[in-house]
Each structure stands twice: as structure tokens, then as C-alpha cells.
Amino acid sequence: MADAFSGTAPQLIDVARRAGVSASTASKALNAKADVNPATRQRVESAARELGYVPNAIARGLTGGRTGTVGVLTSDLEGRFALPILMGVEDALGIDRVLTFLCDARGDEAREKRLVDELVSRRVDGIIVVGKQTDPRPPIGRNLPVPVIYAYCMSDDPADLSISVDNAQAGFVAAQHLVDSGRSKIAHISGEAPHSASQRRTEGVQKLLANRGLELVQPPMYGDWSEGWGRAAAAILVQSGKEFDAILCGSDQIARGVLDSLLERGIAVPSDVAVMGIDNWVVLAENSRPALSTVDLQLQKLGRVAATRLFEASNGSKAAGVEYLPGSIVIRDSTIPRL
């Protein structure tokens, strides 16, 4: 903590030296760039906290009359997706000594409007809207005096900036992993058909299979995002008499139900049938039997990127549209490659 007593504010190069990396790597880590190893990012963020480093963009904001506060608005505090996104937002804002007002709209439009008005009245420097699904939603307001970024959910106003997961890419890489593991007779069980996540993930699956000269063993099966639907759908699939050697599920919850159903019917995973999920709900995936291979949607990174884009917007950067972040494969026991 020598810098704290020297009278000179720590600089980026000081953080880089403390973390044992280059200044460019330190900058990428603190700005949520994709090409930084997670361990390196953690080391840089720890160094920044230890030194009390304040990035220049934030320092300019605080000396320019800003309040150093950001509103985070959600309706999904109990949901699977909002919490890791919120953790990513907090990680990024905490590094920059910015405080958050966390507001739960509880799915009530009138309550959401009141919360937006309250955040604006408190002169927050920006608002991040964290959704519980990727389907487009109406904007929280028009011509608000602060920048707004949508995280996971997408605003249906093309003038807004939304940061979301690339569901088509998630389906594509999941199918790619199964085919590369020696599977060619793949069934697909997903969630509610109207949801964009279901449709986009299915599109990715079908695109990869078409690229490899394959197709699904039967049309995609849509139902609830639940273990119960996974169990029922797997039973229907087995009873159909279709030959299959892999089931690609639209979510980890569905996959967990599929695993249970196959086990009850004496179908071994992965020797008889490989099972793949999407989401990387770690507690669920790691405790499945066998442990579930899946696609990590990088939700904490999504939160960090949303916070970074908010500060870019507050500093005059004009961005609009949807920025999609790719997922990554997490291989566990349920898809061990065939020899």
C-alpha cells in the first residue's frame, strides 16, 4: 500500500507491475476484454483493489460532478440467470469504486416505472436492466437523462444497446461437441417454443448438423424449462422407437430430467447415449449422475461487459443494437467420446 501514502494516485502501470503482467493486459482485464485468462483477470483485479487504483474514465466522471452510483434493475432476483450477471456487474463496478442501487421490479410494470423514476431522481450515472430471458422487451423509458444498458434481455428499440448471450452459437458448439465425440444420431429436447432462446439454440444445432451432412433423428421437442419435461420427453423419445445415440438438451434442468429418465430405463450414459445441456448451472451439472457436459453462457462476463459499456456510454460513446457474447463448452462425464 505504499502508493496510498506517497501522495500520488496509483496508475495502470502500477497495477500491471503488482499483478506481474503488461500494461496492455492489465487494461484488457479491467475492461472485461474476452482474450484474458480468468486467473490473470482475477490477479489484476486483486492488484487494483490492493492499490486503490481508479481507472481514468471513472476518475474523470467523479471529478466531473457524477454521483458514482449506478442503478441495477431486475425482476429475477431468485432466477438462475440474474444472479451471476449481477455478480459480474458488481465485480466491474466494485473495481471502479462505484456503488449500486439494486432494484427488484418483481415483474410489475408500474413498480418498474416507479423505480426508474426514483433512480433518475437520485441522479444515478446510468442504469443496467438485467432480464430473466433473452426475448426482446420494451425499453424502460424514452429520452432518459442517463445511459441505459440491457443485460441478457434485449430492448426492442434498435437505438438501445443490449448485451446478450449468443444462443445460436451455444446450440452450434453443443452439437459440434457431440458430433466430434462420435455421435451422429442426435435428438433435441428444448424449452418453451415461443422463447427466442429455444428457437435460436435449435437453429444453431441444425446449422452444425447440416454442415456435417446430418439431421436430427426427429423434429425438436419443445416443452417446459424443467426436469419434469426432460423426464417426460426422454420417455416419449424412447417409446417412439427412434434410434439415437445422443440427446442435446436446451437447458441443464431439462438434461437433468433426461438423465434420470434414461437411468430408470436402463440406458447407460454416456456409453449408450450421450447427454448434453446448455447453461452450465454448476451446482446442478456437477451433481448430476453422471456429471453433465454443457455450454457455459459466461454470465458473469456478460455482467462485466454491461458495466463497461455503461461507462463507455456515460463518456460519450454512442452504441446501439445487440452485442452477443459466445459461450464455451464444459466437458464432463455425460459425453465421454466414443473410442
Secondary structure, 3 states (H helix, E strand, C coil): CHHHHHCCCCCHHHHHHHHCCCHHHHHHHHCCCCCCCHHHHHHHHHHHHHHCCCCHHHHHHHHCCCCCEEEEEECCCCCCCHHHHHHHHHHHHHHCCCEEEEEECCCCHHHHHHHHHHHHHCCCCCEEEECCCCCEECCCCCCCCCCEEEECCEECCCCCEEEEECHHHHHHHHHHHHHHCCCCCEEEEECCCCCHHHHHHHHHHHHHHHHCCCCCCCCCEECCCCHHHHHHHHHHHHHHCCCCCEEEECCHHHHHHHHHHHHHCCCCCCCCCEEECCECCHHHHHCCCCCCEEEECCHHHHHHHHHHHHHHHHCCCCCCEEEEECCEEECCHHHCCCC
